[in-house]
Amino acid sequence: MRRRRFLNMSLAGLGTACVMGHGAPAQFIPRPGKDKWAVIFGTWYGTARDAGVWISEGLGGMAAVFDARQKPDLAAFDHLVLGTAIQGGKGPREFSELIQANAVAIQGKVRGLFAVCGNLEKPVGAEQKKTYIDDYLAPLCKADAGVPGRVFNGRVTKVLMSPEDYKIVKDLYERLGLPPLKDYDLLRRPDCLEFGRSILGRLPSG
């Protein structure tokens, strides 16, 4: 019985792989709804991806979640939440290019903005929101006034970092007299869920 169940599960997994195709990126499949939602993220090492999925969960699971490198058709969505990991004050080039290429398509559709940053392992606050949401993401995405924004603390997994990025961060820690860089994870799922719920709470009813 156990062997038969294992074979059935294996065949099911093979079928999923065939449907997605070789090399197809993982996709968070949204719950069906009248309007189409998407969360678009820019990332280097996956932190903004996790934030995006959790924000979609806070939205009730109705938003598809895309890495900007997938180049999704943003014109196909009615509502968008846009966010990115931050390095050197901005997100990955692919994220900026996708947003700029779809400036007309996203006009009036941006419902939320988010950023993820390590912030030297310190709590994020009003200063980071102004720098990364108000002064960077909102103008880039041409978001309407009053669109909610949130900055989340990030994480570092050293084994995932490129040698160049690792050296930059390591040298920064040394210059500031901080303890040696170590793995850490300050991204909190409850914060992302709450942000997703807050976006829904701001939408007009009906």
Stockholm file with secondary structure:
# STOCKHOLM 1.0

chainA/1-206         MRRRRFLNMSLAGLGTACVMGHGAPAQFIPRPGKDKWAVIFGTWYGTARDAGVWISEGLGGMAAVFDARQKPDLAAFDHLVLGTAIQGGKGPREFSELIQANAVAIQGKVRGLFAVCGNLEKPVGAEQKKTYIDDYLAPLCKADAGVPGRVFNGRVTKVLMSPEDYKIVKDLYERLGLPPLKDYDLLRRPDCLEFGRSILGRLPSG
#=GR chainA/1-206 SS CHHHHHHHHHHHHHHHHHHHCTTCCCCBCCCCCSSCEEEEEECSSSHHHHHHHHHHHHTTSCEEEEEGGGCCCGGGCSEEEEEEECBTTBCCHHHHHHHHHTTTTTTTTEEEEEEEECGGGSCCCHHHIIIIIIIIIHHHHTCCTTCCEEEEECEECGGGSCHHHHHHHHHHHHHTTCCCCCCEECCCHHHHHHHHHHHHHHSCCC
#=GC SS_cons         CHHHHHHHHHHHHHHHHHHHCTTCCCCBCCCCCSSCEEEEEECSSSHHHHHHHHHHHHTTSCEEEEEGGGCCCGGGCSEEEEEEECBTTBCCHHHHHHHHHTTTTTTTTEEEEEEEECGGGSCCCHHHIIIIIIIIIHHHHTCCTTCCEEEEECEECGGGSCHHHHHHHHHHHHHTTCCCCCCEECCCHHHHHHHHHHHHHHSCCC
//
